[in-house]
Amino acid sequence: MSEEIKRESAYHEITKEIQDLLNHNTKLLELWNSLTPTQRNEWICYTIMPKKQETKDKRLERLQEDMLKGKKTPCCWPGCPHRRESAKKWFK
């Protein structure tokens, strides 16, 4: 029986692209499920923030590479601005 993807996040819904990555890599799925909701949210936000698809694709690759190396959040990422009350005015 395959493991279920933990979808709980601090703000964002998990994307289809991340679900596809997790469904094709058991080790990545185990790592994803071991993250806290806030850590999962940071990865989701990190991959959806860019406007260009090319950048989104690179970030999805980096998510996979970095998590498999043991990183729990994106390196050099200031964090999800959507969770901060002061930044919400910039995002709809």
Order of alpha helices (4+ residues) and beta strands (2+ residues): alpha-alpha-alpha-alpha
